[in-house]
């Protein structure tokens, strides 16, 4: 079924760059989708938390990595997101980040082009 693909170093690099660009574009779409889902699930008391949810796509050791979370701020910001997501001794958890990912795995996989 398979054929043999032979390319010189320049051709291999060009192919790798093309695949990386496509993977990065798909990951950016998946991250945007997950950010929207997380913002939709986040508690809305002041609205600050919703504005602090963000995502990024980076290359790490040749892999395209997507991250969704709450922005880190030195001062202010929605520092309380951890208390909501994980709970405390005195408050039950009200997760919004993890459910945004786990309840949408099929759609995220579809966006990434993962075939089952």
C-alpha positions as CSV (number, residue, x, y, z in Angstrom):
1,X,0.0,0.0,0.0
2,X,2.7,2.4,0.9
3,X,5.2,4.0,-1.4
4,X,8.6,5.1,-0.8
5,X,9.3,8.8,-0.4
6,X,12.9,10.0,-0.8
7,X,13.9,13.6,-0.5
8,X,17.1,15.5,0.1
9,X,17.7,17.3,3.3
10,X,16.2,20.5,1.9
11,X,13.1,18.6,0.7
12,X,12.7,16.9,4.1
13,X,13.0,20.2,5.9
14,X,10.4,21.8,3.6
15,X,8.0,18.9,4.2
16,X,8.6,19.1,8.0
17,X,7.9,22.9,7.9
18,X,4.7,22.3,5.9
19,X,3.5,19.7,8.4
20,X,4.4,21.8,11.3
21,X,2.5,24.8,9.9
22,X,-0.6,22.7,9.3
23,X,-0.4,21.2,12.8
24,X,0.1,24.6,14.4
25,X,-2.9,26.0,12.5
26,X,-5.1,23.1,13.6
27,X,-3.9,23.5,17.2
28,X,-4.7,27.2,17.2
29,X,-8.2,26.4,16.1
30,X,-8.6,23.8,18.8
31,X,-7.2,26.1,21.5
32,X,-9.6,28.9,20.4
33,X,-12.5,26.4,20.6
34,X,-11.4,25.3,24.1
35,X,-10.9,28.9,25.3
36,X,-14.5,29.6,24.2
37,X,-15.8,26.6,26.0
38,X,-13.9,27.5,29.2
39,X,-15.2,31.1,29.1
40,X,-18.7,29.8,28.6
41,X,-18.4,27.6,31.7
42,X,-16.6,30.1,33.9
43,X,-18.5,31.6,36.8
44,X,-19.6,35.2,36.0
45,X,-19.6,37.3,39.1
46,X,-17.5,40.3,38.0
47,X,-16.5,39.1,34.5
48,X,-12.8,39.3,35.3
49,X,-12.2,35.6,35.2
50,X,-13.7,35.3,31.7
51,X,-11.3,38.0,30.4
52,X,-8.4,36.2,32.0
53,X,-8.9,32.8,30.3
54,X,-6.6,32.5,27.3
55,X,-4.7,30.1,25.2
56,X,-1.4,29.7,23.4
57,X,0.3,27.5,20.9
58,X,4.0,26.9,21.1
59,X,6.6,24.6,19.7
60,X,8.4,22.5,22.4
61,X,11.1,20.1,21.4
62,X,9.6,19.9,17.9
63,X,6.1,19.2,19.1
64,X,3.2,21.6,18.6
65,X,1.7,22.2,22.1
66,X,-1.6,24.0,22.9
67,X,-2.3,25.4,26.4
68,X,-5.5,26.8,27.8
69,X,-5.6,28.4,31.2
70,X,-5.9,31.6,33.2
71,X,-3.4,34.3,32.6
72,X,-0.7,34.7,35.2
73,X,-0.5,38.2,36.7
74,X,2.0,39.6,39.1
75,X,-0.6,41.8,40.7
76,X,-4.4,41.5,40.6
77,X,-6.0,39.3,38.1
78,X,-8.2,36.4,38.7
79,X,-6.0,34.6,41.2
80,X,-9.0,32.9,42.7
81,X,-9.5,30.7,39.7
82,X,-7.7,27.8,41.4
83,X,-10.1,27.9,44.3
84,X,-13.0,27.7,41.9
85,X,-11.5,25.0,39.8
86,X,-10.1,22.8,42.6
87,X,-12.1,23.8,45.6
88,X,-10.8,24.4,49.1
89,X,-11.3,22.8,52.5
90,X,-14.3,25.0,53.0
91,X,-15.6,25.3,49.5
92,X,-16.6,22.6,46.9
93,X,-14.9,22.8,43.5
94,X,-16.8,24.4,40.6
95,X,-14.5,23.3,37.8
96,X,-14.7,25.1,34.4
97,X,-11.4,24.5,32.7
98,X,-11.2,20.7,32.9
99,X,-14.8,20.2,31.8
100,X,-14.2,22.5,28.9
101,X,-11.6,20.1,27.7
102,X,-12.9,16.7,28.7
103,X,-16.5,17.2,27.6
104,X,-15.3,18.4,24.2
105,X,-12.6,15.9,23.4
106,X,-14.3,14.6,20.3
107,X,-14.8,18.0,18.8
108,X,-11.2,19.0,19.7
109,X,-9.9,15.8,18.1
110,X,-12.0,16.5,15.0
111,X,-10.5,20.1,14.8
112,X,-7.0,18.6,15.1
113,X,-7.7,16.1,12.4
114,X,-7.4,13.0,14.5
115,X,-9.1,10.0,12.9
116,X,-10.6,7.2,14.9
